[in-house]
Amino acid sequence: MIYYKEPVYRPPAEANSLLIQVTEGCSFSCDFCAGNLGKKFLIRNTDDIKKDLINAKKLFGDYYRKMFLLDGNAFVIPADMLVEIADFSYELFPKLKRISAYAHAKDILAKSHQELQKISDSGVKMVYLGIETGDDDLLTQINKRVTSDEIAEAAHKLYKANISLSATIILGLAGNDKEKSKKHAQKTAQLINRLVPENNMAWYISALTLMIPPQTRIYNKYKTQEFVPLTHIEILEELRYFMLNLNDNLERCIFRSNHASNYLPLESNNLARNKDKLIEQINFALNNTDILRNESFRGL
Ligand SMILES: C[S@@+](CC[C@H](N)C(=O)[O-])C[C@H]1O[C@@H](n2cnc3c(N)ncnc32)[C@H](O)[C@@H]1O
């Protein structure tokens, strides 16, 4: 048996990865996130994690090439513990090529370059970072507990240690105030423009669209109409404005909006080359809204 504290969330790209619960919940508490509802944050005991890895080996043999560490910010665990888990995993699973985890920017900043380098050398090669927005006022409002400068610093610290960045932004996060929505799109694009890796490594940006899960703080604001969500049309307009504010040098940026929360799935392996094409696709969708994902099929 492998232990899981349900519900668990993982990025779409980790659908074929071995999921191992190393923490439960998240040590942060963002207004939109259901990830730690009903979970008290904790770091699991290393021996219990190793037992799960041994059980996974018995169940699946050498099947897995990728492993994802649960839960909401598993990268918070101390560097030595991450390295110990990674070393143990690579020894057990000879075909393993990559370990990854969700991180809050502060989890990265709390580690020294030497620690990040050791983590990277041990095979933890990708970090999923929730940027959400580049608008500092909005970051404060959603209780993200980080600034856009800190997010940029965290990303560049990862690159320096040769750890890949996969970052998420949330469309619709500012609600239906036109000015706030534009500011969110513009500041987010400006932050993304600052994240180009100096070492030319590939990096990933995924756009999600805000979901309002029951019991979250944003849900309470939605119920009292303090927060009014964008319509699907306004979401596309926000996405287009975001795109228009991106620089033209994002060659190595792989952009996706293929998460189930989105109305329009987009994909580009070279944002510099394909930006105009993506904007055309958004314009087409704005004129043909029947191609958009139906509200009832959206999910997290
Ligand atoms: C499980 S969370 C972990 C985030 C990580 N702890 C951090 O602070 O960066 C993964 C990502 O899913 C996205 N997400 C979570 N709840 C969401 C919601 N209600 N609507 C849209 N996206 C959401 C956010 O981009 C979030 O960063």
The ligand as an SDF file (V2000), in Angstrom:
LIG
                    3D

 27 29  0  0  0  0  0  0  0  0999 V2000
   -1.6250   23.0010   -5.6010 C   0  0  0  0  0  0  0  0  0  0  0  0
   -1.1370   24.6430   -5.9640 S   0  0  0  0  0  0  0  0  0  0  0  0
    0.4920   24.6910   -5.2540 C   0  0  0  0  0  0  0  0  0  0  0  0
    1.1250   26.0490   -5.3200 C   0  0  0  0  0  0  0  0  0  0  0  0
    2.4040   26.2730   -4.5210 C   0  0  0  0  0  0  0  0  0  0  0  0
    2.1960   25.9750   -3.1500 N   0  0  0  0  0  0  0  0  0  0  0  0
    2.8270   27.7220   -4.6540 C   0  0  0  0  0  0  0  0  0  0  0  0
    2.6460   28.4920   -3.7280 O   0  0  0  0  0  0  0  0  0  0  0  0
    3.3120   28.0970   -5.7120 O   0  0  0  0  0  0  0  0  0  0  0  0
   -0.7690   24.6140   -7.6720 C   0  0  0  0  0  0  0  0  0  0  0  0
   -1.3000   25.7380   -8.5160 C   0  0  0  0  0  0  0  0  0  0  0  0
   -2.6070   25.4400   -8.9370 O   0  0  0  0  0  0  0  0  0  0  0  0
   -3.2440   26.6530   -9.2710 C   0  0  0  0  0  0  0  0  0  0  0  0
   -4.5370   26.7240   -8.5790 N   0  0  0  0  0  0  0  0  0  0  0  0
   -4.8190   26.3260   -7.3400 C   0  0  0  0  0  0  0  0  0  0  0  0
   -6.0990   26.5990   -7.0330 N   0  0  0  0  0  0  0  0  0  0  0  0
   -6.6420   27.1740   -8.1150 C   0  0  0  0  0  0  0  0  0  0  0  0
   -7.9330   27.7120   -8.4230 C   0  0  0  0  0  0  0  0  0  0  0  0
   -8.9170   27.7190   -7.5130 N   0  0  0  0  0  0  0  0  0  0  0  0
   -8.1370   28.2120   -9.6530 N   0  0  0  0  0  0  0  0  0  0  0  0
   -7.1510   28.2200  -10.5820 C   0  0  0  0  0  0  0  0  0  0  0  0
   -5.9080   27.7720  -10.3360 N   0  0  0  0  0  0  0  0  0  0  0  0
   -5.6530   27.2600   -9.1260 C   0  0  0  0  0  0  0  0  0  0  0  0
   -2.3350   27.7910   -8.8280 C   0  0  0  0  0  0  0  0  0  0  0  0
   -1.6210   28.3310   -9.9350 O   0  0  0  0  0  0  0  0  0  0  0  0
   -1.4070   27.0860   -7.8880 C   0  0  0  0  0  0  0  0  0  0  0  0
   -0.1570   27.7190   -7.7830 O   0  0  0  0  0  0  0  0  0  0  0  0
  1  2  1  0
  2  3  1  0
  2 10  1  0
  3  4  1  0
  4  5  1  0
  5  6  1  0
  5  7  1  0
  7  8  2  0
  7  9  1  0
 10 11  1  0
 11 12  1  0
 11 26  1  0
 12 13  1  0
 13 14  1  0
 13 24  1  0
 14 15  1  0
 14 23  1  0
 15 16  2  0
 16 17  1  0
 17 18  1  0
 17 23  2  0
 18 19  1  0
 18 20  2  0
 20 21  1  0
 21 22  2  0
 22 23  1  0
 24 25  1  0
 24 26  1  0
 26 27  1  0
M  CHG  2   2   1   9  -1
M  END
$$$$
